[in-house]
Amino acid sequence: MSTNDANVAQATSAADSKTPLLFTPIKLRSVVVRNRIMAAPMCQYVSHDGGPTEWQLVNFGRFAMGGAGIVFGEETAVEAPGRKTHHCAGLYNDAHVTQYRRINDFIRSLGATPAIQLGHCGRRASAHGPLQDRAPLTEADAKVGLIPWQGIAPSPIPASPGGALPREMDHDDIRKNIQLWREAAKRSLDAGYDICEIHGAHGYLIHQFLSPVSNRRTDGYGGSLEGRMRFALEITEAVRAAWPADMPLFFRISSIDGTGGEWGMDDSLALSRELKARGVDVVDCSSGGITGDGKLAPLPRVPGFQAGYAREIKEEVGVATAAVGMITEPSHAEALLRDGHADIIAMARELMDNPNWPLQAARALGVKEPLDLVHAREAQRLRLREQHRKDYPPGMAIEIPFGPNDVVPYSWEDLSPGKRARH
Ligand SMILES: Cc1cc2nc3c(=O)[nH]c(=O)nc-3n(C[C@H](O)[C@H](O)[C@H](O)COP(=O)(O)O)c2cc1C
Protein backbone atom coordinates (compact mmCIF):
# COMPACT_ATOMS: atom_id res chain seq x y z
CA MET A 1 0.00 0.00 0.00
CA SER A 2 1.15 3.50 -0.67
CA THR A 3 1.02 6.10 2.08
CA ASN A 4 -2.41 7.29 1.07
CA ASP A 5 -5.32 5.04 1.96
CA ALA A 6 -7.30 2.47 0.06
CA ASN A 7 -7.84 5.02 -2.70
CA VAL A 8 -4.25 4.71 -3.92
CA ALA A 9 -2.63 1.31 -4.05
CA GLN A 10 -0.02 -0.61 -5.93
CA ALA A 11 -1.76 -2.93 -8.31
CA THR A 12 0.61 -5.63 -7.04
CA SER A 13 -1.17 -8.52 -8.65
CA ALA A 14 -0.07 -7.20 -12.02
CA ALA A 15 3.57 -6.89 -11.07
CA ASP A 16 6.23 -9.21 -9.73
CA SER A 17 8.82 -8.11 -7.19
CA LYS A 18 11.43 -7.66 -9.90
CA THR A 19 9.33 -5.12 -11.78
CA PRO A 20 10.81 -1.65 -11.30
CA LEU A 21 8.48 0.56 -9.29
CA LEU A 22 8.27 2.97 -12.23
CA PHE A 23 6.58 0.18 -14.19
CA THR A 24 4.43 -1.20 -11.38
CA PRO A 25 0.80 -0.32 -12.10
CA ILE A 26 -0.86 2.00 -9.63
CA LYS A 27 -4.51 1.84 -8.60
CA LEU A 28 -6.17 5.21 -8.08
CA ARG A 29 -9.66 4.54 -6.76
CA SER A 30 -11.11 2.29 -9.50
CA VAL A 31 -8.62 3.37 -12.17
CA VAL A 32 -5.58 1.17 -12.75
CA VAL A 33 -2.75 3.02 -14.48
CA ARG A 34 -0.22 0.86 -16.31
CA ASN A 35 2.87 2.58 -14.88
CA ARG A 36 3.99 5.58 -12.80
CA ILE A 37 5.05 7.81 -15.68
CA MET A 38 2.81 10.84 -16.13
CA ALA A 39 2.95 13.20 -19.09
CA ALA A 40 2.57 16.47 -17.17
CA PRO A 41 0.09 19.13 -18.35
CA MET A 42 1.50 21.36 -21.07
CA CYS A 43 -0.34 24.36 -22.51
CA GLN A 44 -0.20 24.34 -26.29
CA TYR A 45 -1.71 27.71 -27.27
CA VAL A 46 -3.22 26.27 -30.46
CA SER A 47 -6.88 25.82 -29.54
CA HIS A 48 -9.72 27.24 -31.65
CA ASP A 49 -12.38 28.86 -29.49
CA GLY A 50 -11.11 26.71 -26.63
CA GLY A 51 -11.42 23.44 -28.56
CA PRO A 52 -8.51 21.15 -29.45
CA THR A 53 -7.11 20.74 -32.96
CA GLU A 54 -5.15 18.02 -34.74
CA TRP A 55 -2.12 19.30 -32.85
CA GLN A 56 -3.45 18.04 -29.52
CA LEU A 57 -4.42 14.68 -30.98
CA VAL A 58 -0.91 14.12 -32.27
CA ASN A 59 0.95 15.78 -29.43
CA PHE A 60 -0.83 14.05 -26.55
CA GLY A 61 -1.34 10.90 -28.61
CA ARG A 62 2.42 10.48 -29.02
CA PHE A 63 2.88 10.31 -25.24
CA ALA A 64 0.36 7.47 -25.09
CA MET A 65 2.06 5.72 -28.03
CA GLY A 66 5.41 6.03 -26.27
CA GLY A 67 4.15 4.19 -23.19
CA ALA A 68 3.33 6.86 -20.57
CA GLY A 69 0.82 5.72 -17.93
CA ILE A 70 -1.09 8.96 -17.38
CA VAL A 71 -1.42 11.39 -20.26
CA PHE A 72 -2.44 14.91 -19.35
CA GLY A 73 -3.38 17.45 -21.93
CA GLU A 74 -3.00 21.04 -20.90
CA GLU A 75 -4.48 23.54 -18.51
CA THR A 76 -8.09 23.66 -19.70
CA ALA A 77 -10.13 26.67 -18.68
CA VAL A 78 -13.51 26.32 -17.02
CA GLU A 79 -14.75 29.43 -18.87
CA ALA A 80 -13.60 31.41 -21.91
CA PRO A 81 -12.41 34.43 -19.88
CA GLY A 82 -10.38 32.05 -17.71
CA ARG A 83 -7.94 31.50 -20.58
CA LYS A 84 -4.60 33.30 -20.74
CA THR A 85 -4.78 33.82 -24.49
CA HIS A 86 -7.36 33.52 -27.25
CA HIS A 87 -5.63 30.26 -28.19
CA CYS A 88 -5.67 28.54 -24.80
CA ALA A 89 -7.74 25.42 -24.22
CA GLY A 90 -11.13 25.32 -22.53
CA LEU A 91 -13.93 22.92 -21.69
CA TYR A 92 -16.91 25.20 -21.32
CA ASN A 93 -19.38 24.02 -23.95
CA ASP A 94 -20.76 20.78 -25.28
CA ALA A 95 -18.91 21.00 -28.61
CA HIS A 96 -15.67 20.75 -26.65
CA VAL A 97 -16.86 17.51 -25.07
CA THR A 98 -17.04 15.76 -28.46
CA GLN A 99 -13.70 17.19 -29.55
CA TYR A 100 -11.83 15.98 -26.45
CA ARG A 101 -13.58 12.63 -26.47
CA ARG A 102 -12.00 11.77 -29.81
CA ILE A 103 -8.54 12.40 -28.37
CA ASN A 104 -9.25 10.53 -25.15
CA ASP A 105 -10.64 7.49 -26.95
CA PHE A 106 -7.41 7.37 -28.92
CA ILE A 107 -5.23 7.72 -25.81
CA ARG A 108 -7.17 4.99 -24.01
CA SER A 109 -6.98 2.68 -27.03
CA LEU A 110 -3.19 2.81 -26.59
CA GLY A 111 -3.37 1.63 -22.97
CA ALA A 112 -2.78 5.03 -21.35
CA THR A 113 -5.05 6.90 -18.94
CA PRO A 114 -6.34 10.27 -20.21
CA ALA A 115 -6.28 13.08 -17.64
CA ILE A 116 -7.51 16.66 -17.64
CA GLN A 117 -6.18 19.65 -15.75
CA LEU A 118 -8.96 22.16 -15.13
CA GLY A 119 -7.89 25.73 -14.55
CA HIS A 120 -8.70 29.40 -14.49
CA CYS A 121 -5.98 31.95 -15.07
CA GLY A 122 -7.63 34.79 -13.10
CA ARG A 123 -5.54 37.94 -13.36
CA ARG A 124 -3.24 36.44 -15.99
CA ALA A 125 -5.97 36.69 -18.62
CA SER A 126 -5.90 38.49 -21.96
CA ALA A 127 -2.26 38.08 -22.90
CA HIS A 128 0.00 37.23 -25.80
CA GLY A 129 1.32 33.68 -25.95
CA PRO A 130 4.85 32.55 -25.09
CA LEU A 131 6.12 32.86 -28.67
CA GLN A 132 5.43 36.55 -28.38
CA ASP A 133 6.07 38.38 -25.12
CA ARG A 134 3.20 37.19 -22.86
CA ALA A 135 2.36 40.90 -22.47
CA PRO A 136 -1.29 42.02 -22.06
CA LEU A 137 -3.37 42.41 -25.23
CA THR A 138 -3.85 45.98 -26.40
CA GLU A 139 -6.10 47.94 -28.76
CA ALA A 140 -3.62 47.09 -31.53
CA ASP A 141 -4.44 43.41 -30.98
CA ALA A 142 -8.16 44.21 -31.01
CA LYS A 143 -7.76 45.51 -34.58
CA VAL A 144 -6.71 42.01 -35.68
CA GLY A 145 -9.55 40.32 -33.82
CA LEU A 146 -7.76 39.59 -30.54
CA ILE A 147 -10.06 41.60 -28.30
CA PRO A 148 -8.64 42.21 -24.81
CA TRP A 149 -10.73 41.39 -21.75
CA GLN A 150 -10.37 42.05 -18.05
CA GLY A 151 -9.14 39.29 -15.76
CA ILE A 152 -10.53 38.56 -12.31
CA ALA A 153 -8.61 38.10 -9.09
CA PRO A 154 -8.97 37.99 -5.32
CA SER A 155 -7.55 41.53 -5.17
CA PRO A 156 -7.04 44.25 -7.79
CA ILE A 157 -3.30 43.67 -8.19
CA PRO A 158 -1.74 43.12 -11.64
CA ALA A 159 0.14 39.86 -12.25
CA SER A 160 3.34 41.82 -12.82
CA PRO A 161 4.39 45.43 -12.49
CA GLY A 162 2.69 47.53 -15.16
CA GLY A 163 0.38 44.64 -16.09
CA ALA A 164 -3.38 44.84 -16.65
CA LEU A 165 -5.50 45.55 -13.57
CA PRO A 166 -7.82 42.64 -12.73
CA ARG A 167 -11.31 43.10 -11.28
CA GLU A 168 -11.67 42.08 -7.65
CA MET A 169 -14.12 39.20 -7.32
CA ASP A 170 -17.14 39.72 -5.09
CA HIS A 171 -19.02 36.88 -3.38
CA ASP A 172 -21.35 36.45 -6.33
CA ASP A 173 -18.34 36.07 -8.67
CA ILE A 174 -16.86 33.48 -6.33
CA ARG A 175 -20.08 31.50 -6.18
CA LYS A 176 -20.44 31.56 -9.97
CA ASN A 177 -16.80 30.62 -10.45
CA ILE A 178 -17.14 27.55 -8.24
CA GLN A 179 -20.19 26.55 -10.27
CA LEU A 180 -18.06 26.72 -13.45
CA TRP A 181 -15.59 24.20 -12.00
CA ARG A 182 -18.46 21.91 -11.10
CA GLU A 183 -19.83 22.05 -14.65
CA ALA A 184 -16.39 21.55 -16.19
CA ALA A 185 -15.83 18.47 -14.02
CA LYS A 186 -19.08 16.98 -15.33
CA ARG A 187 -18.06 17.75 -18.91
CA SER A 188 -14.66 16.14 -18.25
CA LEU A 189 -16.42 12.91 -17.44
CA ASP A 190 -18.54 13.12 -20.59
CA ALA A 191 -15.39 13.84 -22.58
CA GLY A 192 -13.90 10.53 -21.45
CA TYR A 193 -11.25 11.58 -18.96
CA ASP A 194 -10.33 9.12 -16.19
CA ILE A 195 -8.42 11.54 -13.96
CA CYS A 196 -9.30 15.12 -13.13
CA GLU A 197 -6.76 17.60 -11.74
CA ILE A 198 -7.49 21.01 -10.26
CA HIS A 199 -4.80 23.50 -11.23
CA GLY A 200 -4.03 25.29 -7.99
CA ALA A 201 -0.48 26.30 -8.95
CA HIS A 202 1.66 28.58 -11.10
CA GLY A 203 0.12 31.90 -10.18
CA TYR A 204 -3.33 31.19 -11.63
CA LEU A 205 -6.62 31.99 -9.94
CA ILE A 206 -6.56 29.43 -7.11
CA HIS A 207 -2.92 30.18 -6.31
CA GLN A 208 -3.80 33.90 -6.43
CA PHE A 209 -6.25 33.27 -3.59
CA LEU A 210 -3.76 31.12 -1.64
CA SER A 211 -0.80 33.47 -1.64
CA PRO A 212 -0.70 36.72 0.35
CA VAL A 213 1.35 38.10 -2.57
CA SER A 214 -1.89 38.37 -4.56
CA ASN A 215 -4.63 38.04 -1.94
CA ARG A 216 -5.13 41.15 0.20
CA ARG A 217 -8.80 40.52 0.96
CA THR A 218 -10.21 41.26 4.35
CA ASP A 219 -13.34 39.10 4.01
CA GLY A 220 -13.70 35.35 4.62
CA TYR A 221 -11.68 34.54 1.46
CA GLY A 222 -8.53 36.33 2.58
CA GLY A 223 -6.44 37.23 5.57
CA SER A 224 -5.62 34.10 7.55
CA LEU A 225 -4.36 30.90 5.94
CA GLU A 226 -7.80 29.44 6.51
CA GLY A 227 -9.41 32.34 4.67
CA ARG A 228 -6.98 32.20 1.75
CA MET A 229 -7.49 28.42 1.41
CA ARG A 230 -11.27 28.70 1.40
CA PHE A 231 -11.69 29.29 -2.36
CA ALA A 232 -9.41 26.32 -3.21
CA LEU A 233 -11.26 24.06 -0.79
CA GLU A 234 -14.73 25.07 -1.96
CA ILE A 235 -13.70 24.36 -5.55
CA THR A 236 -12.28 21.00 -4.45
CA GLU A 237 -15.54 20.12 -2.71
CA ALA A 238 -17.56 21.11 -5.79
CA VAL A 239 -15.36 19.16 -8.19
CA ARG A 240 -15.19 16.13 -5.91
CA ALA A 241 -19.00 16.09 -5.71
CA ALA A 242 -19.38 16.36 -9.50
CA TRP A 243 -16.57 13.92 -10.33
CA PRO A 244 -17.51 10.25 -9.73
CA ALA A 245 -16.60 8.85 -6.32
CA ASP A 246 -14.71 5.95 -7.89
CA MET A 247 -12.50 8.19 -10.02
CA PRO A 248 -9.28 9.91 -8.92
CA LEU A 249 -8.89 13.60 -8.27
CA PHE A 250 -5.48 15.32 -8.35
CA PHE A 251 -4.59 18.82 -7.20
CA ARG A 252 -1.52 20.65 -8.49
CA ILE A 253 0.05 23.02 -6.01
CA SER A 254 2.85 25.50 -6.10
CA SER A 255 4.54 24.07 -3.03
CA ILE A 256 6.19 27.45 -2.52
CA ASP A 257 5.64 30.79 -4.25
CA GLY A 258 9.31 30.95 -5.14
CA THR A 259 12.45 32.20 -3.47
CA GLY A 260 11.35 35.12 -1.30
CA GLY A 261 7.63 34.41 -1.74
CA GLU A 262 5.00 34.35 0.98
CA TRP A 263 3.43 30.91 0.50
CA GLY A 264 5.73 28.16 1.82
CA MET A 265 5.88 24.48 2.66
CA ASP A 266 4.12 24.81 6.01
CA ASP A 267 1.17 26.31 4.12
CA SER A 268 1.33 23.52 1.53
CA LEU A 269 1.26 20.89 4.26
CA ALA A 270 -1.83 22.51 5.78
CA LEU A 271 -3.49 22.75 2.37
CA SER A 272 -2.63 19.14 1.50
CA ARG A 273 -4.20 17.92 4.76
CA GLU A 274 -7.42 19.74 3.88
CA LEU A 275 -7.32 18.48 0.29
CA LYS A 276 -6.86 14.90 1.46
CA ALA A 277 -9.80 15.28 3.84
CA ARG A 278 -11.90 16.40 0.87
CA GLY A 279 -11.05 13.39 -1.27
CA VAL A 280 -8.01 14.52 -3.25
CA ASP A 281 -6.00 11.41 -4.09
CA VAL A 282 -2.75 12.86 -5.41
CA VAL A 283 -1.03 16.16 -4.66
CA ASP A 284 1.02 17.11 -7.71
CA CYS A 285 3.93 19.13 -6.35
CA SER A 286 5.15 21.95 -8.54
CA SER A 287 6.22 25.47 -7.50
CA GLY A 288 6.39 29.12 -8.48
CA GLY A 289 4.38 31.29 -10.85
CA ILE A 290 3.25 34.12 -8.59
CA THR A 291 5.19 36.88 -10.22
CA GLY A 292 4.34 39.51 -7.60
CA ASP A 293 6.56 42.52 -7.86
CA GLY A 294 8.83 40.63 -10.21
CA LYS A 295 11.49 40.14 -7.56
CA LEU A 296 10.81 36.45 -6.86
CA ALA A 297 13.83 34.48 -8.04
CA PRO A 298 13.19 31.14 -9.75
CA LEU A 299 14.35 27.94 -8.07
CA PRO A 300 17.58 26.35 -9.29
CA ARG A 301 16.43 24.10 -12.13
CA VAL A 302 18.48 21.02 -11.23
CA PRO A 303 17.31 17.40 -11.62
CA GLY A 304 14.45 16.67 -9.23
CA PHE A 305 14.54 20.18 -7.77
CA GLN A 306 10.92 19.95 -6.56
CA ALA A 307 10.99 16.31 -5.41
CA GLY A 308 11.71 17.30 -1.79
CA TYR A 309 8.31 19.01 -1.66
CA ALA A 310 6.58 15.84 -2.85
CA ARG A 311 8.44 13.81 -0.26
CA GLU A 312 7.57 16.07 2.67
CA ILE A 313 3.87 16.16 1.74
CA LYS A 314 3.76 12.40 1.23
CA GLU A 315 5.47 11.75 4.55
CA GLU A 316 3.77 14.37 6.70
CA VAL A 317 0.26 14.22 5.27
CA GLY A 318 0.10 10.61 4.15
CA VAL A 319 -1.28 11.51 0.75
CA ALA A 320 0.10 10.22 -2.54
CA THR A 321 2.22 12.71 -4.47
CA ALA A 322 3.56 13.32 -7.95
CA ALA A 323 7.12 14.65 -8.32
CA VAL A 324 7.91 16.85 -11.30
CA GLY A 325 10.76 18.96 -12.60
CA MET A 326 13.88 18.06 -14.56
CA ILE A 327 13.49 14.33 -14.09
CA THR A 328 15.02 12.80 -17.18
CA GLU A 329 16.96 9.66 -16.18
CA PRO A 330 15.20 6.30 -15.67
CA SER A 331 17.41 5.44 -12.67
CA HIS A 332 16.60 8.82 -11.07
CA ALA A 333 12.86 8.34 -11.60
CA GLU A 334 13.06 4.85 -10.12
CA ALA A 335 15.12 6.04 -7.13
CA LEU A 336 12.61 8.81 -6.36
CA LEU A 337 9.84 6.22 -6.15
CA ARG A 338 11.92 3.67 -4.22
CA ASP A 339 13.11 6.29 -1.72
CA GLY A 340 9.53 7.34 -1.06
CA HIS A 341 9.66 10.81 -2.57
CA ALA A 342 6.53 10.27 -4.63
CA ASP A 343 4.10 7.75 -6.08
CA ILE A 344 4.10 9.14 -9.61
CA ILE A 345 6.82 10.72 -11.75
CA ALA A 346 5.58 13.57 -13.92
CA MET A 347 7.57 14.69 -16.93
CA ALA A 348 6.99 17.46 -19.42
CA ARG A 349 9.94 18.54 -21.57
CA GLU A 350 11.72 15.18 -21.55
CA LEU A 351 8.66 13.58 -23.12
CA MET A 352 8.46 16.45 -25.58
CA ASP A 353 12.07 15.68 -26.48
CA ASN A 354 11.59 11.94 -26.48
CA PRO A 355 8.00 10.65 -26.44
CA ASN A 356 9.29 7.05 -26.41
CA TRP A 357 11.11 7.69 -23.12
CA PRO A 358 8.91 5.17 -21.25
CA LEU A 359 9.84 2.38 -23.66
CA GLN A 360 13.51 3.25 -23.41
CA ALA A 361 13.31 3.55 -19.62
CA ALA A 362 11.65 0.13 -19.46
CA ARG A 363 14.59 -1.35 -21.37
CA ALA A 364 17.12 0.51 -19.22
CA LEU A 365 15.50 -0.70 -15.98
CA GLY A 366 15.30 -4.31 -17.16
CA VAL A 367 11.53 -4.66 -17.55
CA LYS A 368 10.79 -8.17 -18.82
CA GLU A 369 8.72 -7.31 -21.87
CA PRO A 370 9.32 -3.61 -22.55
CA LEU A 371 7.62 -3.80 -25.92
CA ASP A 372 4.32 -4.57 -24.21
CA LEU A 373 4.21 -0.82 -23.62
CA VAL A 374 3.70 0.05 -27.26
CA HIS A 375 0.92 -0.92 -29.65
CA ALA A 376 1.05 -4.49 -30.96
CA ARG A 377 1.50 -3.11 -34.47
CA GLU A 378 4.79 -1.53 -33.46
CA ALA A 379 5.80 -4.19 -30.95
CA GLN A 380 5.62 -6.91 -33.59
CA ARG A 381 8.01 -5.07 -35.89
CA LEU A 382 10.37 -4.10 -33.12
CA ARG A 383 10.47 -7.69 -31.82
CA LEU A 384 11.36 -8.83 -35.31
CA ARG A 385 14.23 -6.37 -35.29
CA GLU A 386 15.40 -7.78 -31.95
CA GLN A 387 15.31 -11.25 -33.49
CA HIS A 388 17.48 -10.02 -36.37
CA ARG A 389 20.00 -8.85 -33.82
CA LYS A 390 20.05 -12.26 -32.14
CA ASP A 391 20.27 -14.13 -35.43
CA TYR A 392 23.23 -12.11 -36.61
CA PRO A 393 25.48 -11.48 -33.61
CA PRO A 394 28.48 -9.17 -33.89
CA GLY A 395 31.44 -10.76 -35.63
CA MET A 396 29.38 -13.28 -37.54
CA ALA A 397 30.77 -13.90 -41.01
CA ILE A 398 28.07 -13.11 -43.50
CA GLU A 399 27.70 -12.56 -47.20
CA ILE A 400 25.34 -10.20 -49.00
CA PRO A 401 24.03 -11.42 -52.33
CA PHE A 402 24.39 -8.98 -55.22
CA GLY A 403 22.97 -11.33 -57.85
CA PRO A 404 22.09 -14.99 -58.50
CA ASN A 405 25.74 -16.14 -58.35
CA ASP A 406 27.31 -13.15 -56.82
CA VAL A 407 27.92 -12.79 -53.05
CA VAL A 408 30.06 -10.31 -51.24
CA PRO A 409 31.49 -10.73 -47.73
CA TYR A 410 30.21 -8.12 -45.40
CA SER A 411 31.33 -6.92 -42.02
CA TRP A 412 28.69 -4.86 -40.37
CA GLU A 413 30.77 -4.65 -37.24
CA ASP A 414 33.10 -2.07 -38.75
CA LEU A 415 30.29 -0.90 -41.01
CA SER A 416 32.22 -1.66 -44.17
CA PRO A 417 30.01 -3.00 -46.89
CA GLY A 418 32.08 -5.37 -48.99
CA LYS A 419 32.84 -4.34 -52.54
CA ARG A 420 31.88 -6.48 -55.48
CA ALA A 421 34.79 -7.50 -57.70
CA ARG A 422 33.77 -5.88 -61.04
CA HIS A 423 34.98 -7.55 -64.27
C1 LIG B 1 5.20 23.90 -22.98
C2 LIG B 1 4.84 23.78 -21.53
C3 LIG B 1 3.57 24.06 -21.11
C4 LIG B 1 3.21 23.90 -19.77
N1 LIG B 1 1.90 24.08 -19.40
C5 LIG B 1 1.51 23.73 -18.16
C6 LIG B 1 0.14 23.66 -17.84
O1 LIG B 1 -0.74 23.85 -18.68
N2 LIG B 1 -0.20 23.36 -16.56
C7 LIG B 1 0.75 23.06 -15.62
O2 LIG B 1 0.41 22.81 -14.46
N3 LIG B 1 2.05 23.09 -15.92
C8 LIG B 1 2.45 23.37 -17.16
N4 LIG B 1 3.77 23.30 -17.49
C9 LIG B 1 4.73 22.84 -16.49
C10 LIG B 1 5.00 21.34 -16.61
O3 LIG B 1 3.83 20.58 -16.36
C11 LIG B 1 6.13 20.88 -15.67
O4 LIG B 1 5.70 21.05 -14.35
C12 LIG B 1 7.41 21.63 -15.90
O5 LIG B 1 7.71 21.77 -17.27
C13 LIG B 1 8.58 20.97 -15.19
O6 LIG B 1 8.75 19.65 -15.65
P1 LIG B 1 9.89 19.24 -16.74
O7 LIG B 1 11.22 19.66 -16.19
O8 LIG B 1 9.76 17.74 -16.85
O9 LIG B 1 9.58 19.94 -18.02
C14 LIG B 1 4.16 23.49 -18.82
C15 LIG B 1 5.47 23.23 -19.24
C16 LIG B 1 5.81 23.35 -20.57
C17 LIG B 1 7.21 23.01 -21.00
The ligand as a MOL file (V3000), in Angstrom:
LIG
                    3D

  0  0  0     0  0            999 V3000
M  V30 BEGIN CTAB
M  V30 COUNTS 31 33 0 0 0
M  V30 BEGIN ATOM
M  V30 1 C 5.1950 23.8990 -22.9760 0
M  V30 2 C 4.8440 23.7830 -21.5270 0
M  V30 3 C 3.5670 24.0600 -21.1080 0
M  V30 4 C 3.2080 23.9020 -19.7670 0
M  V30 5 N 1.9040 24.0790 -19.4000 0
M  V30 6 C 1.5090 23.7350 -18.1610 0
M  V30 7 C 0.1420 23.6580 -17.8380 0
M  V30 8 O -0.7370 23.8530 -18.6780 0
M  V30 9 N -0.1980 23.3550 -16.5630 0
M  V30 10 C 0.7460 23.0650 -15.6160 0
M  V30 11 O 0.4080 22.8080 -14.4640 0
M  V30 12 N 2.0530 23.0860 -15.9150 0
M  V30 13 C 2.4530 23.3680 -17.1640 0
M  V30 14 N 3.7710 23.2960 -17.4940 0
M  V30 15 C 4.7320 22.8420 -16.4850 0
M  V30 16 C 4.9990 21.3360 -16.6130 0
M  V30 17 O 3.8290 20.5760 -16.3550 0
M  V30 18 C 6.1270 20.8830 -15.6720 0
M  V30 19 O 5.7000 21.0490 -14.3510 0
M  V30 20 C 7.4120 21.6340 -15.8960 0
M  V30 21 O 7.7140 21.7660 -17.2660 0
M  V30 22 C 8.5840 20.9740 -15.1860 0
M  V30 23 O 8.7520 19.6540 -15.6480 0
M  V30 24 P 9.8890 19.2380 -16.7380 0
M  V30 25 O 11.2240 19.6610 -16.1850 0
M  V30 26 O 9.7640 17.7370 -16.8520 0
M  V30 27 O 9.5820 19.9370 -18.0250 0
M  V30 28 C 4.1620 23.4900 -18.8180 0
M  V30 29 C 5.4680 23.2320 -19.2430 0
M  V30 30 C 5.8070 23.3500 -20.5710 0
M  V30 31 C 7.2130 23.0100 -20.9990 0
M  V30 END ATOM
M  V30 BEGIN BOND
M  V30 1 1 1 2
M  V30 2 1 2 3
M  V30 3 2 2 30
M  V30 4 2 3 4
M  V30 5 1 4 5
M  V30 6 1 4 28
M  V30 7 2 5 6
M  V30 8 1 6 7
M  V30 9 1 6 13
M  V30 10 2 7 8
M  V30 11 1 7 9
M  V30 12 1 9 10
M  V30 13 2 10 11
M  V30 14 1 10 12
M  V30 15 2 12 13
M  V30 16 1 13 14
M  V30 17 1 14 15
M  V30 18 1 14 28
M  V30 19 1 15 16
M  V30 20 1 16 17
M  V30 21 1 16 18
M  V30 22 1 18 19
M  V30 23 1 18 20
M  V30 24 1 20 21
M  V30 25 1 20 22
M  V30 26 1 22 23
M  V30 27 1 23 24
M  V30 28 2 24 25
M  V30 29 1 24 26
M  V30 30 1 24 27
M  V30 31 2 28 29
M  V30 32 1 29 30
M  V30 33 1 30 31
M  V30 END BOND
M  V30 END CTAB
M  END
